[in-house]
């Protein structure tokens, strides 16, 4: 039997029966994290290659994920869903709302700027996470602030590169940056819920909220939800759901409880070069050399941020409280 951890930072509460997710050590989590990073690296190139409205793509990847999770959620986690409590349900729904905003901002940017630029900017999430934690009273070491400054320098370099290409690309960069900000709130809320709730129960509530909100946005915007899609588009939507949503987002939500946000955030940064490489080979998007220089600067800044956070976080309280 696994020993129960107790920390002064966490409030006293009884976790749900499925919260531990059957962990036996870091090895399986590290493997699952590698699978997750591979899945999310396919996200941007797949979206850019899918001929469908951005909001509709966001809706279908979440709706299909909810469909895939419904059977295991109702058969194996029904009791846990009923026992989640009002606070956890509201936090999971709020995380779903922020995830919907993340998709609504980021996905259109992929059709306005390059995949490399969009992916780099949307993965500035650790920077905004650090700033949100600071607003909540958590002091960050100098290394974190230095990393934030370096990463922002890379952002300025990257948007400057796109500005010389077209104002549309600059607008796409701004949308991607906003998507990274929304993702920071999603990560913080999800980390809090996952302290006591299993992956399937949390993601089921979260993705369902995201799908409903994106459906409303699609109806208001008049986005085509499938009447004009060909078979290839539906196949790409299914592949996107399997790779980026179920093997990407869901596995990240699973391993963050065991590995902590520092290790997880560092690994997620591999999405940027991974997506750029896939886009270059598959879509023929070969950005100027300056874009890759900007990517290196952003990655260096983000690495400093997560290293500083790792050094300052007390053992056993890596997820923090929200």
HUWO-V238468 format. One record per pair of residues at least 12 apart in sequence whose C-alpha atoms are under 7 Angstrom apart, sorted by the first residue. I is the first residue (numbers start at 1). J is the second residue. Records with the same first field share a line. If there is no record, write none. Layout:
I = J / J
//
This chain:
7 = 316
9 = 317
15 = 196 / 197
16 = 80 / 196 / 197
18 = 197 / 198
19 = 196 / 197 / 198
20 = 198
21 = 198
26 = 259
29 = 255
32 = 251
33 = 251 / 252 / 255
35 = 247
36 = 247 / 248 / 251 / 252
37 = 248 / 267 / 268 / 270 / 271
39 = 243 / 244 / 247 / 248
40 = 243 / 244 / 248 / 271
41 = 271 / 274 / 275
42 = 244 / 275
43 = 240 / 244
44 = 110 / 115 / 275
45 = 115 / 275 / 278 / 279
46 = 236 / 240
48 = 110 / 111
50 = 233 / 236
51 = 233
53 = 223 / 224
54 = 107 / 108
55 = 104 / 214 / 218
56 = 218 / 223 / 224 / 225
58 = 103
59 = 211 / 214 / 215
61 = 237 / 240 / 241 / 245
62 = 207 / 210 / 211
63 = 211
64 = 241
65 = 241 / 245 / 246
66 = 204 / 207 / 208
69 = 204
73 = 200 / 201
77 = 201
81 = 201
88 = 193
91 = 189 / 193
92 = 190 / 193 / 202 / 205 / 206
93 = 205 / 206 / 209
95 = 186 / 189 / 190 / 206
96 = 206 / 207 / 209 / 210
97 = 209 / 210
98 = 182 / 183 / 185 / 186
99 = 182 / 183 / 186 / 210
100 = 210 / 213 / 214
101 = 179 / 182
102 = 179 / 180 / 182 / 183
103 = 179
105 = 175 / 176 / 178 / 179
106 = 175 / 176 / 179
109 = 172 / 173 / 175 / 176
112 = 168 / 169 / 172
113 = 169 / 172 / 173
115 = 276 / 279
116 = 272 / 275 / 276
117 = 158 / 173
118 = 173 / 176
119 = 272
120 = 272 / 295
121 = 155 / 173 / 176 / 177 / 180
122 = 176 / 177 / 179 / 180
123 = 180 / 269
124 = 180
125 = 180 / 181 / 183 / 184
126 = 184 / 265 / 302
127 = 148
128 = 181 / 184
129 = 184
141 = 308
143 = 304 / 305 / 308
144 = 304 / 305 / 308 / 309
147 = 301 / 302 / 304 / 305
148 = 301 / 302 / 305
150 = 297 / 298 / 301
151 = 297 / 298 / 301 / 302
154 = 294 / 295 / 297 / 298
155 = 298
157 = 294
158 = 291 / 294
159 = 173
161 = 290 / 291
188 = 322
189 = 322
191 = 319
192 = 319 / 321 / 322
194 = 257
195 = 257
199 = 253 / 254
203 = 250
260 = 318 / 319
261 = 318 / 319
262 = 306 / 309 / 310
266 = 303 / 306
269 = 299
//
